[in-house]
Amino acid sequence: MKNSSTKTIVATGLGAALFLVLFMYVKVPSPVPETNLQVAYGVSSFFAAVFGPVAGFLVAFVGHALSDFISYGSPWWSWVVASGVSALVTGFSFKKVSPAVEEGRFGKSEMITFALWAVIANVVSWLLVAPVLDIVIYSEPVNVVFAQGVWAAVMDAVVSVVIGIILLKAYASTKTQKGSLTKE
């Protein structure tokens, strides 16, 4: 079954709202200032894998931008963009993961595909996109932004993989597996 655009739009809006709330209220501080373990990245990874890279990007980008705006008065654009990129890249697992999940299965192969894309996504986002944009946009010190990037990459990759897999398994279990119904 193909995802309808209406279903994807609604899911993106709900995902962004959920990301916003989790990003604001469910976080664990790290030893590096202004860097937290964020449960919200597991949610954006889930939405990216089920609804595609664009939906994932919008969930994280909009959720993070609104959170920053509400909390601080304006978004910190370098990290907002990096959040979006992390979900966008994780969404490259969509073509393999989404059809399986929609059929009620999420096996080892889909799990590995999802985990690899989530790790790649977080490494690119937090070791390249966020630090470079911090330096270019805000003239932040190089050593600080890369220290934050390393912590963010590790923490967010773990959260994306662990929470993403839990959510994908749970979502797949709500679907009827193909061929599981028999005629009596």
N, C-alpha and C positions, 0 to 999 in steps of 0.2 A: 504494500500500500504506500503510495506516495504521500509525502507531507503536503498538505494544502498550505497555500500562502497565508490564509486566515489563521490556521492553527499555529503556524510559525510566528506570525505577528503577535498573537495573544501570548504564546509561550515566551517570546522575547520580552514583552512588557512585564509579565509576571516574574520572569527571571531577573530582570533589572531591579524590580522592586525588592525581591528577595535578596539579591546581591547587596543592594543599598542597606537594608536592615542588618544583615549579617556583617557587612563591612564596618558599619558604625558601632555595633554592640558586641560582636563575638570575635575578639582578637586577643592574642597573647603577646605581650611585649618580648622583644629579643634583647640581647646585650648591646645591640647597635641602636643608637638613638633614631627615632622616627621610622623604625622598621618593626613590623609586627607579623606574627603568624596569623594569617587571615583565612578563616573557614570559608569565606565567600568565594575563594578561587576554586574550591571543589564544585561549587554550584555552577559557576560560569563554564567550567570544563564539562560538566554534565550537559548543560544546554548546548554547548558547542558540538559535542559528540552526537546528540540526538537531533538537533535542528540545523546544524551546519555552521560553518565558520563565520558567516555574516551575523547570524543570530547570536552566536557566542561573543563576537566582538562587541555588538551593541549591548548585550547584557552587562559585560564587564565595564565597557567605556561609559555608558550612561549611569550605571549604578555607582561607579567610582566617582565620576564627575559630580553627581548629585550629592553624594556623601561628603565630598570635600567642600562643596558649596554650602551645604547645610552646617557642617562642622566648623569651617574656617572662613567662610565668606567668599572664597574663590577656589577653583580647582588648581591642583599642582599638576599642570598639563603633562609633564614628562612621565609621571607615574600613571596618570589616567590613560595616556596612549599606550604605555607598556602593559597595563592591565588588559586593554582591548586586544593588543597584539598577542598576549599569552592565550586568550580564548580563541582568537582567530586561528592561530597555528594549531592549537589543540583540535580545532574543528576540522583539520585535514584528516582526522580519523573518521569523520562522518560517513563517508562512502562505504566503509567496512563495518563500522559499529552500528550505525542507525538501522540498517535493514535487519540485522540480527536481533537487535533489541526489540524492534517492532514485531518480530516473529516470536518473541518470548524466549530468546536465548541470548546469553552473554557468556561465551566460553573463553577458554584460555587464549585462543587466537585473537579474539576481539579485545580481551583484556591487555594483551601484550601490545597490540597496535595502539590502543588508547594510551597506555602508560608511556610508550616511546614518544608519541606526539606531545603528551603533556610535559614530559621532561625536556624535550627539545624546545617547546614553547616557552617554558620558564627560564631556561638558560638564555635563549635569544632575548627575551623581554627584559630580564633583570641584569644580565651581564653585558648587554649591548645597548638596547633601546633606551632604557631608563637612565643609565649613567651618561650616555652620550647626549641625550636631550637635557639632562640636568646641567651639564657643562655648557652646552650651546645656548640654552634658553636662560638659565639662571646663574651662570658663572659660578657654579658650586665647585668646591675643591675636589680634585680628581681622587685623592685617597679616600675621602669620605663617601663619595657616590659609588665607588667600586666596592668598598667595604659593605655598604648597604645592599648593593646589588648581589654580592655573594650570599649574604644571609637571606635575602628575599628569594633568590633562585632556589636555594636548598629548601627553605621552609615552604614556599609556594608549590614547588614541584611535589614534595611529599603530600601536602594537603590536596593538591589537584588529583594526584593518583589515588590516594586512599579514599577520600570522600567521593571523588568521581566514580570509582569502582563500586563503592557501596551503593550510591544512588543509581548507577546503571544496572546493577544486579537487582535492586529492589524494583526499579521500573520495568525491567524485562520480566520479572516474576508476575507482574500484573497483566501481562499479555498472554493470550491463548497461543500455545505453540502450534505451528502448522502440522496438521495430521494427528493432533491429539484428540480430536472429537471423532467418534465413530457412530455410524448409523445403526440403530437397533431394529 
